[in-house]
Structures are given as C-alpha cells and as structure tokens.
Amino acid sequence: MTTALALRPYQSYIYGYPHKTAYRPLGPARPALRELWADEPKDALSFYTHLPFCEFRCGFCNLFTRIGAPGDLTTRYLDAVERQAIAVREALGDGEVRFATAAFGGGTPTFLSAAELTRLCDIAERRMGVDLRAVPLSVETSPGTATPERLAVLAERGTTRASIGVQSFVESEARAAVRPQRRDEVETALAAIRESGIPILNIDLIYGIDGQTAATWRGSLDAALAWRPEELYLYPLYVRPLTGLGKRTPVAEREWDAQRLALYAAGRDHLLAAGYEQVSMRMFRRADAPRTPADHACQTDGMVGLGAGARSYTAGLHYSFDYAVETREVRGIVDEYTATTDFTRAEVGRALDVDDRRRRHLLQSLLQADGMDVNDYRARFGAGPHEHFPAELAGFAERGWLDSGTGPELLRLSPEGLAWSDALGPLLFSPGVRAAMAAYRPR
Ligand code: SF4
C-alpha cells in the first residue's frame, strides 16, 4: 500500500469532465452552433445561466467571477445573455426542444436585483423556451444577497432549490477562509429562504479551515441542521492558484490532509446519524426530502449554457468562452462577453472521443454513492468497465476503494473510496486531458 500512502486525498474536485482547464480556443474553424446541435437529442436538455458577480472574493474560490459590477454592467451583461439566448435558441432548430432542468449559478445570481432576476427569468422563458415553473430550478445565493424581495421573485418564478454558501457558522473561521460574514446575517438569510417557500434548501459548509476543530465543525453542522435543510454539501477546503489563501509547508500539507479526512468522517457520521443519506463524497440529502429528476441530470449530454462562464455540452464537444480566475483577466473576459454580438459559434472547448465519453460516464456514476449500473455502461459502450479500464479498477480494488460486496452488475465505491473521491477521480482522466490540464497556465 505504499502507493496509496504516497497518494494525497485532495487532488481535484470533479464537477465536470473534462475540466475547463483542458479546453482550448477552437480557432478559425470554430463550429457553428446550428451544426453542433443538429443531430443531438433535444427533448430533455439542461439549461444553465452563469452570473459572474459576487460581493467579495472568497479565499478558497476559483470560480469564474468578479467582485461587484460597476455602472450599468449587470444591465449590459443581461443584454448580452439575451442576445446569446436568441442566437442559441435559433441554433437549436425548429424541431422539438424541451428543457428538463434549469439552474442559475455563478458567482452569485442573487447579486442581481429583484427586477434583474425577473428579467433573467423572462429571458429563460421567452427567449429560450424554458418552462421554469414546470422543471426543477436551482439558484445559488449568499448570506448577503438572499433578501426577501429577491427570493420572492425566484419563488414566484418556480425556483425549487436555493443553495446558499455558508461555509462556516463560526465568524472567525469565515474570516480565515477570507469570507467576511456575520452569524446574524447568515441566520437572517436562512430564515428568508425558509419563509420564501422554496421547497429545497441546500447549505454548503467547508472543512479544513485554519483554526477549525472537531468541536467547531460539529457546531457548524448542528447550526445548519437546526434549519433541517433538505440537502447539505460538505466541501474540503482547497488552496488553489491565484486565490486568496496562502501556501503551506509540505509537513503542514500532510497534517492538513489528515485533518480534512478526519473532519470529513466526523461530518459524514454526524449527518448519517441525523437522518441524512450520502449521495456523493460532498452531498447529503435528508432521507425524507423530495428527489428531483435533476439528481440524475449529470448523465445527460445535452446542456445549454448562457453567460460568460457557462459550459455547454453536446455528446461530442464541450464548449464555453475563455476562462480565468485572476481579477483583471476575469474583468476582461466579462467585458468581452458583454460586447459580443455574434453568439452563433463555439469559441473555446474540447472534443470528446469515445474514450473520454466512457471516462466521463464512469466518473459521474462511480463518484455517486449509489455506484454504477454495469449493464447500463455495457449497453452504452459495447463492453464492461473492467474491459475498458482494467488497470485503473484493479488499482482502486487494491486500495480498498471498491465495495467488494456488490454483485457483478454494480460497481460501487466503499466508504474509503468515497472519502478518497478527489484522488480517485483524477486517476480516471485520459492522458490527453491530463496533458492539456498540465499545460494550462492559470490566469
Ligand atoms: S465562493 Fe461563491 S460567493 Fe465566494 S467568491 Fe466564489 S462564487 Fe462568489
């Protein structure tokens, strides 16, 4: 097990494969959206709009977002989203186009005013044809922006899930993570979400913050549980290039790994004992909470994204606009987006060959606590996962990451495997994706 010991548990969070850092400009031959979408199934698409604005920049965050929006920037941004929506809807063609899920993410969508949120919903409905009241609609929010006025708009327009980043209920820990917020502001925002009637509340918490102990972590979990959230996401803290948190020595890195693994296990056990079920390493759902089709949306290929940082997925190409983390670079890309008049082509992206499609399916299924249906994989790809990825799966089994108690038709992680999801996932990246990510220069 020396290799297992040499491996570190927190390599990268796989929220999409391939990662955006493997995307590249598509060049002069950048494909027209109309051609890209011509032969795609369009009867159960996912819809996403990205709003790249936040009140401040959290120290752990490497999302594509900027602080504030001077002047009329949000208006110009929504103008561009509307132009893009018109172009994209036209590119999807005249046949049946139906959206099965919708989400507004960021950044912080509720950075927009109530009137701007109304306009955003109008664009989704009137320009794209998304029936927001008929599909699961998830919206991200923050303690400083989850006001009753904004939440009322979102609830009225059909929001089914409000996800709020709290990270820690302990003010000193929030400060240590460079996310200044007061406890009373957090509690007020949670009350406002509950009063809005939006049926699913998700609370994000982070473990591994400087100064956090088992007791303070438990305190944050209990403060969250007091709201009986339908969902909880527990995130390990990462220090990423160009974000606000500092570097550690190698010894401190090891201690930090051990701290995060211990806090993860304590958090997981506490939530399981409180009546939650584990959906993935990060996600926990109250056992009696409603399940929505969005829970399985990650398996569908068709994703239509609007906004400067949104990704769109067809079966063969994942695409977006340029990507950055550093303040000036983000501002430049957002400004360029708001000035764009031609949204008819994919600009930056990565083509997926059959090997990457298999890897994507395996990653998205295996990292769920329910595991992967092997027969479903076989039906899609013509052979079983053990035939396509014998070395990787043998390595996972050797490390004790696979549940040895399942039958041959189910491939599922053990509790240890789930705990090591952020190390296991990157081991399934293809050599091509790995090389592209390694060559990417953070900016
Ligand atoms: S964590 Fe959320 S609120 Fe903080 S900077 Fe990132 S997107 Fe904005």
Boltz pocket constraint, residues with backbone or C-beta under 6 A from the ligand:
constraints:
  - pocket:
      binder: B
      contacts: [[A, 53], [A, 54], [A, 55], [A, 56], [A, 57], [A, 58], [A, 61], [A, 62], [A, 63], [A, 65], [A, 106], [A, 107], [A, 108], [A, 142], [A, 165]]
      max_distance: 6.0
